[in-house]
Structure formats: C-alpha cells, structure tokens
Amino acid sequence: MAQGRKVDNWQNALDIFLSEIAKNVEPYTVKKYRWGFSAFFRALDEAGLESNPARIGEREIRFLLDVTWRDLESSTRKWYANTFSMVLQRFGNNIIPEMKLRFPQDARTNVDWLTPQQMVSLLDFPFTPLELIVIHFELSLGLRNVEVKRLRVQDIKNGHIEVRGKGSDYGKWRTVSFHPDTQYVLDIWVAERNRMIVEAKQYKPNIEVPDNLIIWKRYVQKPQIGAYTEESNGLSKITISRIRERIDIDFANHTLRRTFGRSLWLSGKVKVETISKIYGHNDTATTLDYIGVNLDDMSDALGHLSDYQKDLKTNRKKT
C-alpha cells in the first residue's frame, strides 16, 4: 500500500484519494467522483461485503458488476470499473486489472445522439434567447455545457470563439470558428443580456456585472444578476429541461455535443482529425467514440466497399 495518511475506512481513503487528484482536475470533477465512489462503497457496506479499498477482492467487484451496475450499459459498467480501479490502486489493490474483465459492445449503440430528423426538429423549434444560444453553442459548435458557462464576453472574437476546455490548472484553450448562424444568435443573446443589465442597474447602479457571456437575472422589483457556476446544473434546468417539456425529444447537454460531431462525420466532408480538433480531444480515439462509429456504420462502410468492388469487376470486364 502507498505510504501516507492512515486509512481507517473507505471514507478516510476516499478523502485521501480526492485530495490528491484535486491538484489536477476541476472542482466539479472532484464532486462528481465523490458522489459516484461513495455510492459504490455504500453498496458494498449494505451488502455486508468488504469496503476497505486495500482489501476489496473479486467477490466485491463481481457484486458491483452483477448487482449494483447490472442494468447499466456495457460501456458505463466498463467506465465505472476503470475509474473505481483508480481508487483501489492508490491503496495497492490491483484486483480489477488482475480480473482481466471483458465487456461486450453496448446493445444500444446510438443512445447518445439525436437522429437527423430530431436535430432538424430541434433547430426549428421556437426558443427563448437563452435557450437559443445554449442549443447553438452545444449543437452547432460542439461546446461542453461547462464551456458555455465559462465563456466571457472578451472570448468572442471576430469570426471565432476562444474556448477554455478541460485540463489541469486553468484548463486548455482552443479556438472554434463561427457557424454561419453564430453571429445572428449572438446578436439576439447580447441584446437580451444588455436588457437584463439595464434593468438591474436601474435598481442598483453600481451592481457588479459578470464577465461571463451567459448570465442570469432574478426578481422583478429588486433585480439581481450573476453568472452560472460550473458546479451547478442551473443553466441546464432553465434551458434543456424546459425544452424537453415542450418537445417530444429526450436529450441532454452531452447528447447535443455528440450529435454535433456525429453530424459532421455523417456529412462525409469532414475529417475525424478536424472534428477532434474542434472538440478539443487529445486523440481521435476519443472522437471516434463520441461520433459513434458503431456496427451500423461499419455495415454501411462494408456495403460501400462491396459496391466499389463490384464496380471494379464490371469495369475490368468492359476493358
């Protein structure tokens, strides 16, 4: 086991692990890990199984796989196993790699994407200015929801946006060019943002105005303005959740971002490397997962190959 602070139980161990990774990841990632890992450990406790990360064995891992995570997609179970293994390995426990687990391909390969028809329906739907800019940034520019919250007014340039993405320290920056509709959407939102600021300043002239492009305004008689925090899901509640109540399409923020890349790929005119750069991915393997190169797509590709081979045979016979 790694040396350091004493480990009495899984709560103590989790505190140690999270305090160490907090140096290299965003605060909201630490909170997400704490919630997820705590649920795994509690499941083991409630089943009367070992929950000390240094002593967890194959029996406990099988319980998580076959009971706690049983109804989840294969890719999700694989992700949970890999991330949980990080905690166990921090305390000298390599049980998950030693089990050499194999996970089948997800049965529902297109679960994270809108169909082309759904995308068109969403783009044609009547939105409020706030809904419009969130949908546009995620579905037409491929931004993460947290990146939308981080955008500042000064990050909007002439024809492109400077986006602060994921990464250690302050995050990794990338440049994303405007979509043909971006300026139109920005004009609508900036007018709405200015209206909110004017109303707030009429009540309190010295009110602090956030640098963030996306802001909120509360109350009518004594208006306040502010920015959406990275840790909260307030922006999604006031946009995505409300849109879902008005349109018969089930989607989330990540669905829009994934649909963006998949639509570029399905167009047949954009290279995977270009999509990866727009996304801010470190490798194309991650991008391929996002855009969903699944069995249906492979079958289509092999079908095209068959057609190509038949054409070659036909041309050979003619010559």
C-alpha positions as CSV (number, residue, x, y, z in Angstrom):
1,M,0.0,0.0,0.0
2,A,1.2,3.6,-0.7
3,Q,2.6,5.3,2.4
4,G,1.0,8.4,3.9
5,R,-2.1,9.2,6.0
6,K,-3.7,6.3,7.9
7,V,-6.6,4.6,6.3
8,D,-9.3,3.5,8.8
9,N,-12.3,3.1,6.4
10,W,-13.4,3.9,2.9
11,Q,-14.5,7.4,3.8
12,N,-11.0,8.2,5.0
13,A,-9.4,6.5,2.0
14,L,-11.7,8.5,-0.4
15,D,-10.7,11.8,1.3
16,I,-7.1,10.9,0.7
17,F,-7.6,10.0,-3.0
18,L,-9.7,13.0,-3.8
19,S,-7.4,15.5,-2.1
20,E,-4.6,14.2,-4.3
21,I,-6.4,14.3,-7.6
22,A,-7.8,17.7,-6.8
23,K,-4.5,19.2,-7.8
24,N,-5.0,18.2,-11.5
25,V,-8.8,18.2,-12.1
26,E,-11.7,20.7,-11.9
27,P,-13.6,21.1,-8.6
28,Y,-16.8,19.8,-10.2
29,T,-14.9,16.6,-11.3
30,V,-13.9,16.0,-7.7
31,K,-17.5,16.4,-6.5
32,K,-18.7,14.0,-9.2
33,Y,-16.1,11.4,-8.2
34,R,-17.0,11.8,-4.5
35,W,-20.7,11.2,-5.2
36,G,-20.0,8.2,-7.5
37,F,-17.4,6.4,-5.5
38,S,-19.3,6.9,-2.2
39,A,-22.3,5.1,-3.8
40,F,-20.1,2.2,-4.8
41,F,-18.7,1.8,-1.3
42,R,-22.1,2.2,0.4
43,A,-23.4,-0.6,-1.9
44,L,-20.7,-2.9,-0.6
45,D,-21.4,-1.9,3.0
46,E,-25.1,-2.5,2.7
47,A,-24.4,-6.0,1.2
48,G,-22.2,-6.8,4.1
49,L,-19.1,-7.0,1.9
50,E,-15.6,-5.7,2.3
51,S,-15.4,-1.9,1.6
52,N,-11.8,-1.1,2.6
53,P,-10.2,-0.2,-0.8
54,A,-7.0,-2.1,0.2
55,R,-8.9,-5.3,0.9
56,I,-11.6,-5.4,-1.7
57,G,-11.5,-8.6,-3.7
58,E,-13.0,-10.3,-6.7
59,R,-16.2,-11.1,-4.7
60,E,-16.9,-7.4,-4.1
61,I,-16.1,-6.4,-7.7
62,R,-18.4,-9.2,-9.0
63,F,-21.2,-7.9,-6.8
64,L,-20.8,-4.4,-8.2
65,L,-20.8,-5.7,-11.8
66,D,-23.6,-8.2,-11.4
67,V,-25.9,-6.4,-8.9
68,T,-25.2,-2.7,-8.4
69,W,-24.3,-1.9,-12.1
70,R,-26.3,-4.8,-13.6
71,D,-28.9,-2.7,-15.6
72,L,-26.4,-0.2,-17.0
73,E,-25.0,-0.2,-20.5
74,S,-21.8,-2.2,-21.0
75,S,-19.7,1.0,-21.7
76,T,-21.0,2.5,-18.4
77,R,-20.1,-0.6,-16.4
78,K,-16.6,-0.6,-18.0
79,W,-16.2,3.1,-17.2
80,Y,-17.2,2.6,-13.5
81,A,-14.9,-0.4,-13.2
82,N,-11.9,1.6,-14.6
83,T,-12.5,4.7,-12.5
84,F,-13.1,2.6,-9.3
85,S,-9.9,0.8,-10.0
86,M,-8.0,4.2,-9.7
87,V,-9.1,4.4,-6.0
88,L,-8.2,0.8,-5.3
89,Q,-4.8,1.0,-7.0
90,R,-4.0,4.1,-4.9
91,F,-4.0,1.8,-1.9
92,G,-2.1,-1.0,-3.5
93,N,-5.1,-3.1,-4.8
94,N,-4.8,-4.3,-8.4
95,I,-7.8,-6.7,-8.3
96,I,-9.7,-5.1,-11.2
97,P,-6.7,-5.3,-13.7
98,E,-5.9,-8.8,-12.5
99,M,-9.5,-10.0,-13.2
100,K,-9.0,-9.1,-16.9
101,L,-12.6,-8.1,-17.3
102,R,-14.2,-8.2,-20.7
103,F,-17.2,-6.1,-21.6
104,P,-19.5,-6.7,-24.7
105,Q,-20.4,-3.9,-27.0
106,D,-23.4,-1.8,-26.0
107,A,-26.7,-3.1,-27.3
108,R,-28.0,0.5,-27.8
109,T,-25.2,2.0,-30.0
110,N,-27.0,5.3,-30.8
111,V,-28.3,6.2,-27.4
112,D,-26.2,9.4,-27.1
113,W,-27.2,11.0,-30.5
114,L,-30.1,12.8,-32.0
115,T,-31.4,11.4,-35.3
116,P,-31.0,13.7,-38.2
117,Q,-34.8,14.3,-38.1
118,Q,-34.7,15.1,-34.4
119,M,-31.8,17.5,-34.9
120,V,-33.8,19.4,-37.6
121,S,-36.9,19.5,-35.4
122,L,-34.8,20.9,-32.5
123,L,-33.1,23.5,-34.7
124,D,-36.6,24.7,-36.0
125,F,-38.1,24.9,-32.5
126,P,-39.0,28.3,-31.1
127,F,-36.6,29.2,-28.3
128,T,-36.1,32.0,-25.8
129,P,-32.8,33.9,-26.3
130,L,-31.1,31.9,-23.5
131,E,-32.3,28.6,-24.9
132,L,-31.3,29.6,-28.4
133,I,-27.7,30.4,-27.5
134,V,-27.2,27.3,-25.3
135,I,-28.6,25.0,-28.0
136,H,-26.5,26.7,-30.7
137,F,-23.2,26.5,-28.7
138,E,-23.7,22.8,-27.9
139,L,-25.4,21.5,-31.1
140,S,-23.8,23.7,-33.7
141,L,-20.4,24.5,-32.2
142,G,-19.8,21.3,-30.1
143,L,-19.1,23.1,-26.8
144,R,-19.4,21.3,-23.4
145,N,-22.0,22.8,-21.1
146,V,-19.3,23.9,-18.7
147,E,-17.5,25.6,-21.5
148,V,-20.7,27.6,-22.3
149,K,-20.8,28.7,-18.7
150,R,-17.1,29.7,-18.8
151,L,-17.3,31.9,-21.9
152,R,-16.6,35.5,-21.3
153,V,-17.6,38.5,-23.4
154,Q,-14.0,39.0,-24.3
155,D,-13.7,35.5,-25.6
156,I,-16.0,36.3,-28.5
157,K,-13.7,37.4,-31.4
158,N,-14.3,38.4,-35.0
159,G,-15.4,35.1,-36.6
160,H,-14.3,32.8,-33.8
161,I,-14.5,32.0,-30.1
162,E,-11.7,31.3,-27.6
163,V,-12.9,28.3,-25.5
164,R,-11.4,27.2,-22.2
165,G,-11.9,23.4,-22.1
166,K,-10.9,20.6,-19.8
167,G,-7.4,20.2,-18.4
168,S,-5.3,20.7,-15.3
169,D,-4.6,24.1,-13.8
170,Y,-6.8,26.6,-15.6
171,G,-7.9,24.4,-18.5
172,K,-6.7,24.0,-22.1
173,W,-7.7,26.7,-24.6
174,R,-8.8,26.1,-28.2
175,T,-10.2,28.2,-31.0
176,V,-13.6,27.4,-32.5
177,S,-14.7,29.2,-35.7
178,F,-18.2,30.7,-36.0
179,H,-21.0,28.6,-37.5
180,P,-22.9,30.6,-40.3
181,D,-25.6,31.3,-37.7
182,T,-23.4,32.2,-34.8
183,Q,-23.4,36.0,-35.3
184,Y,-27.2,36.0,-35.6
185,V,-27.6,34.0,-32.4
186,L,-25.0,36.2,-30.6
187,D,-26.8,39.4,-31.6
188,I,-30.1,38.1,-30.2
189,W,-28.5,37.0,-26.9
190,V,-26.3,40.1,-26.4
191,A,-29.5,42.3,-26.8
192,E,-31.2,40.2,-24.1
193,R,-28.1,40.3,-21.9
194,N,-27.9,44.1,-22.2
195,R,-31.6,44.4,-21.3
196,M,-31.0,42.3,-18.1
197,I,-28.1,44.5,-17.2
198,V,-30.0,47.8,-17.8
199,E,-32.9,46.6,-15.6
200,A,-30.5,45.5,-12.8
201,K,-28.7,48.9,-12.9
202,Q,-31.9,50.8,-12.7
203,Y,-32.4,49.3,-9.3
204,K,-28.7,49.3,-8.3
205,P,-26.5,51.5,-10.5
206,N,-23.2,50.1,-9.1
207,I,-24.3,46.4,-9.4
208,E,-21.4,44.2,-10.4
209,V,-21.7,42.8,-14.0
210,P,-20.1,39.4,-14.5
211,D,-17.6,39.0,-17.4
212,N,-19.5,35.8,-18.4
213,L,-21.3,35.9,-21.6
214,I,-24.2,33.8,-20.2
215,I,-25.8,35.5,-17.1
216,W,-29.0,35.2,-15.2
217,K,-31.4,37.8,-13.8
218,R,-33.7,37.2,-10.8
219,Y,-36.6,39.2,-9.3
220,V,-38.6,42.0,-10.9
221,Q,-38.8,44.6,-8.2
222,K,-35.3,44.3,-6.9
223,P,-33.4,42.6,-9.8
224,Q,-30.1,40.8,-9.4
225,I,-27.7,39.4,-12.0
226,G,-25.0,36.8,-11.8
227,A,-23.2,34.0,-13.6
228,Y,-24.0,30.3,-13.6
229,T,-21.4,28.4,-11.5
230,E,-19.6,25.4,-13.1
231,E,-20.7,23.1,-10.3
232,S,-24.4,23.7,-10.5
233,N,-26.9,22.5,-13.1
234,G,-29.0,25.6,-13.0
235,L,-28.3,26.5,-16.7
236,S,-29.4,23.1,-17.8
237,K,-32.6,23.2,-15.7
238,I,-33.7,26.5,-17.1
239,T,-32.9,25.5,-20.7
240,I,-32.6,21.8,-21.6
241,S,-35.1,20.6,-19.0
242,R,-37.7,23.2,-20.0
243,I,-37.2,22.5,-23.8
244,R,-37.7,18.7,-23.1
245,E,-41.1,19.5,-21.5
246,R,-42.2,21.3,-24.7
247,I,-40.8,19.0,-27.4
248,D,-41.1,15.2,-27.7
249,I,-37.4,14.6,-27.8
250,D,-35.3,13.1,-24.9
251,F,-31.8,14.6,-24.8
252,A,-29.2,16.1,-22.5
253,N,-26.3,18.5,-23.0
254,H,-23.9,15.8,-23.9
255,T,-26.4,14.5,-26.5
256,L,-26.1,17.8,-28.3
257,R,-22.3,17.9,-28.2
258,R,-22.1,14.3,-29.5
259,T,-24.7,14.9,-32.2
260,F,-22.6,17.9,-33.4
261,G,-19.6,15.7,-34.1
262,R,-21.6,12.8,-35.5
263,S,-23.4,15.1,-37.9
264,L,-20.1,16.4,-39.2
265,W,-18.8,12.9,-39.7
266,L,-22.0,11.7,-41.4
267,S,-21.8,14.6,-43.9
268,G,-18.8,12.7,-45.3
269,K,-17.0,16.0,-45.9
270,V,-15.1,16.5,-42.6
271,K,-12.1,14.5,-41.4
272,V,-12.1,12.9,-38.0
273,E,-8.9,14.8,-37.2
274,T,-10.7,18.1,-37.8
275,I,-13.7,17.1,-35.6
276,S,-11.2,16.1,-32.9
277,K,-9.6,19.5,-33.0
278,I,-12.9,21.3,-32.7
279,Y,-13.9,19.1,-29.8
280,G,-10.6,19.7,-28.0
281,H,-9.8,16.0,-27.8
282,N,-6.3,14.8,-27.2
283,D,-6.7,11.9,-29.6
284,T,-9.0,10.7,-32.4
285,A,-9.9,7.6,-30.5
286,T,-12.0,9.7,-28.1
287,T,-13.6,11.4,-31.0
288,L,-14.5,8.1,-32.7
289,D,-16.3,7.1,-29.5
290,Y,-18.1,10.5,-29.4
291,I,-19.3,10.3,-33.1
292,G,-20.4,6.7,-32.7
293,V,-18.6,4.5,-35.2
294,N,-20.9,1.6,-34.4
295,L,-21.9,-1.6,-36.1
296,D,-24.5,0.0,-38.3
297,D,-21.9,2.4,-39.6
298,M,-19.4,-0.4,-40.1
299,S,-22.0,-2.3,-42.1
300,D,-22.7,0.7,-44.3
301,A,-18.9,1.1,-44.9
302,L,-18.6,-2.6,-45.9
303,G,-21.6,-2.2,-48.1
304,H,-19.9,0.7,-49.9
305,L,-16.7,-1.4,-50.2
306,S,-18.8,-4.2,-51.8
307,D,-20.3,-1.7,-54.3
308,Y,-16.8,-0.4,-55.1
309,Q,-15.5,-3.9,-55.6
310,K,-18.4,-4.7,-57.9
311,D,-17.8,-1.6,-59.9
312,L,-14.1,-2.5,-60.3
313,K,-15.1,-6.0,-61.6
314,T,-17.6,-4.5,-64.0
315,N,-15.0,-2.1,-65.4
316,R,-12.4,-4.8,-65.7
317,K,-14.8,-6.9,-67.8
318,K,-15.5,-4.0,-70.1
319,T,-11.8,-3.5,-70.7
